[in-house]
Amino acid sequence: MIGNQKLIDTLNALIARERTGIDQYRIHRAKFVNWQFAGQIFYFDERIADEQRHQDMLEDRVLFLRGTITPGVINQVSVGVDVPEIFRFDQVAEIDAIAAYNEAIALAISVGDEDTARLLRGILSDETDHLNDIEARQDQMSMVGDQGWLAINIRECV
């Protein structure tokens, strides 16, 4: 199936966004490992796996639409210096992703590609879940204080 070029370009922009998310989450995960806050390592592993799965799904869709994947494109990665900033940067990235996916869904619908819109809705649901997870961690830090939250998450790294 030959797809709409504007939609293919939008999908490539979303792929770049997912690559950026993977890198940002990997760097933040490495910081948590270095600080030995092992209580959050699984959380970052899940985010990285989700973003990789999203990238793969988007790349498959671009190829199905007979488009070309733009290799190696990545956006600016925002690396936090401390835990609150890490979650703040990840929150902003997820809010921006949600907006981008909503715009892409609207474009897919406008060009009559309901299958792509359905795919994007599934990824949007995951991104919304990611934002909820981040905001839950931020709420926890507000309730018990940053130091209390960090103390709860210190475990011996394996």
C-alpha positions in Angstrom: 0.0 0.0 0.0 1.4 3.4 -1.0 0.8 5.8 1.9 0.5 9.6 2.1 3.9 11.2 2.1 3.0 13.8 4.8 1.8 10.9 7.0 5.1 9.0 6.3 7.1 12.1 7.3 5.0 12.3 10.5 5.7 8.7 11.3 9.4 9.3 10.8 9.2 12.2 13.2 7.6 9.9 15.7 10.3 7.3 15.2 12.9 10.0 16.0 10.9 10.9 19.1 10.9 7.2 20.2 14.7 6.9 19.6 15.1 10.0 21.7 13.0 8.5 24.4 15.0 5.3 24.4 18.3 7.2 24.8 16.8 9.5 27.5 15.5 6.5 29.5 18.8 4.6 29.1 20.8 7.5 30.4 18.4 8.0 33.3 18.5 4.3 34.0 22.3 4.4 34.1 22.2 7.2 36.6 19.9 5.1 38.9 22.3 2.2 38.6 25.2 4.4 39.4 23.5 5.8 42.4 22.4 2.3 43.3 18.7 3.1 43.4 17.9 -0.4 42.2 14.2 0.0 43.2 13.6 1.8 39.9 15.7 -0.1 37.4 12.8 -2.4 36.4 10.7 0.7 35.8 13.3 2.1 33.3 13.7 -1.3 31.7 10.0 -1.4 31.0 10.0 2.2 29.5 13.0 1.4 27.3 11.3 -1.8 26.0 8.0 0.0 25.4 9.7 2.8 23.4 11.7 0.2 21.4 8.5 -1.6 20.6 6.9 1.6 19.5 9.8 2.4 17.3 9.6 -1.0 15.7 5.9 -0.7 15.1 6.3 2.7 13.5 9.1 1.5 11.3 7.1 -1.5 10.2 4.2 0.9 9.3 6.4 3.2 7.3 7.7 0.2 5.3 4.2 -1.1 4.8 3.2 2.3 3.4 6.1 2.0 1.0 7.9 4.9 2.7 11.6 5.2 3.6 12.7 5.2 7.2 14.9 8.1 8.1 17.9 6.4 9.8 19.7 7.8 12.8 17.5 10.9 13.4 17.2 11.8 17.1 16.0 14.8 18.9 17.6 16.6 21.9 17.9 14.3 24.9 17.2 16.0 28.2 19.2 14.5 31.0 18.3 15.2 34.6 21.0 15.9 37.2 18.9 14.7 40.1 15.9 12.4 40.6 13.2 15.2 40.6 14.7 16.7 37.4 14.9 13.3 35.7 11.2 12.7 36.3 10.4 16.3 35.2 12.3 15.9 31.9 10.6 12.5 31.3 7.3 14.0 32.1 7.8 16.8 29.6 8.9 14.2 27.0 5.8 12.2 27.5 3.5 15.2 27.4 5.1 16.2 24.1 4.7 12.7 22.8 1.0 12.6 23.7 0.5 15.8 21.8 2.5 14.5 18.8 0.5 11.3 18.7 -2.8 13.1 18.9 -1.7 15.3 15.9 -0.6 12.2 14.0 -3.9 10.4 14.6 -5.8 13.4 13.3 -3.6 13.5 10.2 -4.0 9.7 9.6 -7.8 10.1 9.9 -7.8 13.1 7.5 -5.9 11.2 4.8 -8.2 8.2 5.3 -5.7 5.8 6.9 -7.7 4.3 9.8 -5.2 1.4 10.2 -2.4 3.8 10.9 -4.7 5.8 13.2 -5.5 2.6 15.1 -1.8 1.8 15.5 -1.1 5.3 16.8 -4.0 5.1 19.2 -2.4 2.0 20.8 0.9 3.8 21.2 -0.8 6.9 22.5 -2.4 4.7 25.2 1.0 3.5 26.3 2.4 7.0 26.3 -0.5 8.1 28.5 0.3 5.2 30.9 3.9 6.3 31.0 2.9 9.8 32.0 0.7 8.4 34.7 3.6 6.4 36.0 5.9 9.4 36.1 3.3 11.6 37.8 2.6 8.8 40.4 6.3 8.9 41.3 6.3 12.7 41.5 3.2 12.4 43.8 5.0 9.9 45.9 8.0 12.2 46.3 5.6 15.0 47.3 4.0 12.9 49.9 7.1 11.3 51.6 9.6 13.9 50.5 12.4 13.4 47.9 14.8 11.9 50.5 12.1 9.5 51.9 11.2 8.4 48.4 14.9 7.8 47.5 15.5 5.9 50.8 12.6 3.5 49.9 14.2 2.9 46.5 17.7 2.1 47.6 18.4 -1.6 47.2 21.5 -3.5 46.4 22.1 -3.5 42.7 22.6 -6.9 41.2 
